[in-house]
Structure formats: C-alpha cells, structure tokens
Amino acid sequence: MKQIKKDVVVIGGGPGGLAAAITAAREGASVLLVERNGYLGGQLGSGLPFLGFLDKKRRRIIGGFAQEFVDRLEAAGASYGHEYCPHHLSTTLIDPFYARILSFEMVREAGVEILLHCELSDVKTENGKITSVTVAGKGQQIELLANVFVDGTGDADLAYMAGAECVKGDEDGVLQPPTLMFNLGGVDIDRFADYLAANPEQLPHAVIPNIEEGYDAEFIRNTKSAIFLGLNPLIEKLRKEGNCPVYRDTVIFIKQPIPGHVAINTIRLLTLMAQIFATLVTVRWRPICRSPR
C-alpha cells in the first residue's frame, strides 16, 4: 500500500477543511487535503449562502479566512458581499460555480497537495491518538501519516472511526432530513414580488415569529441577496387538493449572483425517498418476487 506522510492531513475539502488546510500551509506546514468528490468547496457549491457575518446592529463580526474568501468572490463578481436580512440578520450570496474555482486557486496558492475521489476507509489509533488513516479511491488504497489530522468531513466521519463518542439524531433518535439542492433559471423575481404584494398572507409572518419588520414583497424584489421563505397557505391548499407530493410546509429559495437564477432549498429527501421506495415495492418489486411457476 502506498504511503504519504505530511505534517497535517485534512479529511474533507468543504468550507471547514479548506480553511484548515490553507491556513496550516500558510504557517509553513506540509499539508494534504483529501476530498471524496471531484471538486473542492463542499456546500459552497450548493447555492446556499453564508449567514451571520453581521450582528443585529449590522456590524461585521466575522473576519479572517472567511472574510478573505468573500472578498475574493466579490472582487470576481461572484458575490454581492454582506446584506442585511430581517430574518437571518445577514446573507452573503456566493456563485456556487465560481466558489469551486476559487477553492482550487487558494489551495494551489498555499501549496496544499490534494487527493480527489478518495473516501476515508480506515483509521488506526494508539493510546487515543490517530496514527494513520487509509483512504480508498480509483482502485487503490493509500495510507496517510501525519502529526495532525483534521476532520473536515462535515459528519465527523474521522472522529467516529477513531472511536470518539457520538450520538445520532435528537433525544428520540430522529434525524434532520437532508435536502436535495438545485438551481433554477429563468425566474422572474419582479413577477413573484407582485404576487406577494397581492397575496401578503403567503409571507411567513404567521408561522415564523422572529422575523423583523421589513420582510415583505419589496424586500424580496429589491434585495440582491434575499432569501425567500413562505407560500405556506398555498402549499396547504395544494396538498388538500392532492397536488403537492413533497411533505414540506415552506418553500425556500435563495437568489443567486447569476441573473434570473435561484437555489431551491425545499425538498426533504428522506420523505421523498420513502415515497419512492414505497412505490417501487408496490408497483415493481412484488411481481418480480413471484415464483415463475
């Protein structure tokens, strides 16, 4: 088995793993970044925005590597910077496609080495300390040795496989359902804002109590980094009519720094997959399981 030894090995090339790998390399460490996908950035490439850069007084309270990333996005026309939001305090849109490019650029500049298409498969420990990890990809396994291992998987895969204590779900073991994000083009925001102005009950004030004044049709129309959530009465009406197959009570979309594009954050995947599975069992699997006699 091939071996690679570095000062620091980071498992996972999402936002946390990127920050860890790049800043460690800038301090002079030899760094290897391992990512299971064929691109870097993780959720940066989903269309989700950054939240929480501003406080209630609209002061920027986050800096460092995160702000540097936003500054470089903004300089490239791939972000509008930070904007106030009556619900989220602040939103910072990022172009999900350019975010991946920038991730590669910053890793290259820092001198970080990369292993793509590699999945964590084994962790070796001694006296409670990780001594090596094994990653697998493209028909080979590679053992990685380092003085420091950083878990950037997003799901604590490295920590779990190393024997760290963990819990799954809430107190009842219920998991938060994942969402299948997708981008939608050709969206007429002005027409949608007109609909909200004529139907203000479709805004979420009745179901989300902590939204400050100003979250209205004109906010959605005029704020470049707006996140819309609502349409609860419309969804309820469609569900009663049998025309809403997704078990979600709120539609969420996020404007993108791409004209006419929004990112949809609505589909709860576990529920959807359960419906698909039930359909397959009923319609397809039962006939296949019958005896040919």
C-alpha positions in Angstrom: 0.0 0.0 0.0 1.3 3.4 -0.9 2.1 5.7 2.0 2.1 9.5 2.2 3.4 11.5 5.2 2.6 15.1 5.9 2.6 17.5 8.9 -1.1 17.9 8.5 -3.7 15.7 6.8 -7.2 17.2 6.4 -10.1 14.9 5.5 -12.8 16.7 3.7 -12.5 19.7 1.3 -15.6 21.7 2.3 -15.5 25.1 3.9 -14.0 23.9 7.2 -11.5 21.6 5.6 -10.4 24.3 3.2 -9.8 26.8 5.9 -7.8 24.3 8.0 -5.7 23.2 5.1 -4.9 26.6 3.6 -4.2 28.4 6.9 -2.0 25.5 8.1 0.0 25.6 4.8 0.4 29.3 5.1 2.0 28.7 8.5 4.7 26.5 6.9 3.2 23.0 7.4 3.2 20.4 4.7 -0.5 19.7 4.1 -2.5 17.1 2.3 -6.2 17.7 1.6 -8.4 14.6 0.9 -11.8 15.1 -0.8 -14.2 12.3 -1.9 -15.7 14.4 -4.7 -14.0 15.6 -7.9 -14.2 19.3 -6.7 -13.5 21.3 -3.6 -15.8 23.5 -1.6 -18.5 21.1 -0.4 -21.6 23.1 0.4 -20.0 26.2 -1.1 -21.1 24.7 -4.4 -24.7 24.0 -3.4 -26.2 27.5 -3.8 -26.5 28.1 0.0 -25.4 31.5 1.2 -23.2 32.4 4.2 -25.2 33.6 7.2 -24.2 35.5 10.3 -21.5 37.9 9.1 -23.4 40.8 10.6 -25.0 41.2 14.1 -28.3 42.9 15.0 -26.7 46.3 14.7 -25.4 45.4 11.2 -21.8 45.3 12.3 -19.5 42.8 10.7 -18.4 40.3 13.4 -16.6 37.6 11.3 -13.3 38.1 9.7 -10.2 36.0 9.0 -10.2 33.4 6.3 -14.0 33.5 5.8 -13.9 37.3 5.0 -10.9 36.8 2.7 -12.9 34.2 0.8 -15.9 36.6 0.4 -13.6 39.5 -0.6 -12.1 37.4 -3.4 -15.6 36.3 -4.5 -16.8 39.9 -4.5 -13.8 41.1 -6.5 -14.5 38.5 -9.2 -18.2 39.5 -9.3 -19.3 36.2 -7.7 -20.8 37.7 -4.6 -22.6 40.9 -3.6 -20.9 41.0 -0.2 -23.0 41.1 3.1 -26.6 42.4 3.1 -29.0 42.9 6.0 -31.9 40.4 6.3 -34.9 40.9 8.6 -34.9 37.1 9.3 -31.3 35.9 9.0 -29.6 39.2 10.2 -27.3 39.0 7.1 -27.0 37.0 3.9 -23.9 36.7 1.7 -24.6 35.1 -1.6 -21.9 33.2 -3.4 -21.7 32.0 -7.0 -21.7 28.2 -6.4 -19.7 27.5 -9.6 -17.0 30.1 -9.1 -16.7 29.1 -5.4 -15.3 25.8 -6.6 -12.8 27.5 -8.8 -11.7 29.9 -6.1 -11.3 26.9 -3.7 -8.8 25.3 -6.1 -7.0 28.6 -6.7 -6.4 29.3 -2.9 -5.3 25.7 -2.3 -2.8 25.9 -5.1 -1.5 29.3 -3.9 -0.9 27.9 -0.4 0.9 24.9 -1.7 -1.6 22.3 -0.4 -1.5 18.9 -2.0 -4.8 17.3 -3.0 -6.2 13.8 -3.3 -9.6 13.8 -5.0 -12.1 11.0 -5.4 -10.8 9.4 -2.2 -13.0 8.2 0.6 -11.9 7.6 4.2 -11.9 3.8 4.8 -9.9 3.1 7.9 -8.4 4.8 10.9 -5.6 3.5 13.2 -5.2 4.8 16.7 -2.7 4.2 19.5 -3.4 5.4 23.1 -6.3 7.5 21.9 -4.3 9.3 19.2 -4.7 8.8 15.5 -1.5 7.3 14.0 -2.7 6.9 10.4 -5.7 6.8 8.1 -6.4 4.9 5.0 -8.3 6.4 2.0 -9.6 4.5 -1.0 -10.3 5.7 -4.5 -9.9 4.7 -8.1 -8.9 1.1 -7.3 -6.2 1.8 -4.8 -5.7 2.4 -1.1 -3.3 4.9 0.4 -2.2 5.1 4.0 -1.7 8.7 5.2 0.5 9.5 8.2 0.7 12.9 9.9 1.4 14.7 13.1 -2.1 16.3 13.0 -5.3 15.0 11.5 -8.2 17.4 10.9 -11.8 16.2 10.5 -13.4 18.3 7.8 -16.0 15.7 6.7 -19.0 17.6 8.0 -20.4 14.4 9.5 -17.5 13.7 12.0 -16.6 10.5 10.0 -12.9 10.7 11.0 -13.7 11.3 14.7 -16.3 8.5 14.7 -14.0 6.0 13.1 -11.2 7.0 15.5 -13.5 6.0 18.4 -14.9 9.3 19.6 -18.1 9.3 21.5 -21.1 10.3 19.4 -24.8 10.5 19.3 -27.2 10.2 16.4 -30.3 12.3 16.0 -32.2 14.1 18.7 -33.3 12.7 22.0 -35.8 10.5 20.2 -33.2 9.4 17.6 -34.9 11.4 14.8 -32.6 12.8 12.1 -32.9 16.1 10.3 -33.8 15.2 6.7 -31.3 16.2 4.1 -32.3 18.4 1.2 -31.6 18.0 -2.5 -30.5 21.5 -3.5 -30.8 22.6 -7.1 -30.6 25.8 -9.1 -33.5 27.1 -11.2 -33.0 29.6 -14.0 -35.4 31.8 -15.8 -37.1 33.1 -12.6 -39.0 36.4 -12.9 -38.4 37.9 -9.4 -40.4 41.1 -10.2 -43.5 39.0 -11.1 -43.1 36.9 -8.0 -42.8 40.0 -5.8 -46.0 41.3 -7.5 -47.7 38.1 -6.4 -46.5 38.5 -2.8 -47.7 42.1 -2.8 -51.2 41.0 -3.9 -51.1 38.0 -1.5 -49.2 39.0 1.6 -50.6 36.0 3.5 -48.0 33.9 1.5 -45.2 35.6 3.5 -44.1 33.6 6.6 -45.0 36.1 9.4 -47.8 33.8 10.7 -45.6 30.8 11.0 -42.2 32.3 11.9 -42.4 34.7 14.8 -38.9 36.1 14.9 -38.9 38.0 11.6 -38.3 41.7 12.0 -40.2 44.4 10.2 -39.4 44.9 6.6 -39.6 41.3 5.3 -42.1 41.9 2.5 -42.6 41.8 -1.2 -40.3 44.9 -1.8 -37.5 43.3 0.2 -37.6 40.2 -2.0 -37.8 42.4 -5.1 -35.0 44.9 -4.2 -32.5 43.0 -2.1 -29.9 41.3 -4.3 -29.1 38.7 -1.6 -32.7 38.0 -0.5 -33.7 34.6 0.8 -37.5 33.9 0.4 -39.4 31.6 2.6 -43.1 31.2 2.7 -46.0 30.1 0.5 -47.4 28.0 3.4 -51.1 28.7 2.7 -50.5 27.8 -1.0 -48.8 24.5 -0.1 -51.6 23.7 2.3 -54.2 24.3 -0.4 -52.3 22.2 -3.0 -51.9 19.4 -0.5 -55.6 19.3 0.3 -56.2 19.1 -3.5 -53.7 16.3 -3.8 -51.3 18.4 -5.9 -48.3 18.6 -3.6 -46.3 15.4 -3.3 -43.5 16.9 -1.1 -44.1 16.8 2.6 -42.8 20.3 3.4 -44.8 23.3 4.7 -42.5 26.1 3.4 -40.8 26.9 0.1 -37.3 28.4 0.4 -35.3 29.8 -2.4 -32.1 31.9 -2.4 -31.3 34.5 -5.0 -28.0 33.8 -6.8 -25.4 36.3 -8.1 -26.5 34.9 -11.6 -29.3 36.9 -13.3 -32.6 35.0 -13.1 -31.3 32.2 -11.0 -32.3 31.0 -7.6 -31.2 28.0 -5.5 -34.1 25.9 -4.2 -33.8 24.6 -0.7 -37.1 22.8 -0.2 -37.1 19.0 -0.9 -36.8 16.8 2.2 -35.0 13.8 0.8 -35.8 11.2 3.4 -39.6 11.7 3.0 -39.3 11.8 -0.8 -37.1 8.6 -0.9 -39.6 6.9 1.4 -42.4 7.6 -1.0 -40.3 6.4 -4.0 -39.4 3.2 -2.1 -43.0 2.5 -1.2 -44.0 3.0 -4.8 -41.2 0.6 -6.0 -42.2 -2.0 -3.5 -45.9 -1.8 -4.5 -45.5 -1.5 -8.3 -42.3 -3.3 -9.3 -40.8 -5.4 -6.7 -43.7 -7.7 -5.8 -44.2 -9.0 -9.3 -40.5 -9.7 -9.7 -40.5 -11.7 -6.5 -43.3 -14.1 -7.6 -42.4 -17.6 -8.5 -42.3 -18.3 -12.2 -44.5 -21.3 -11.5 
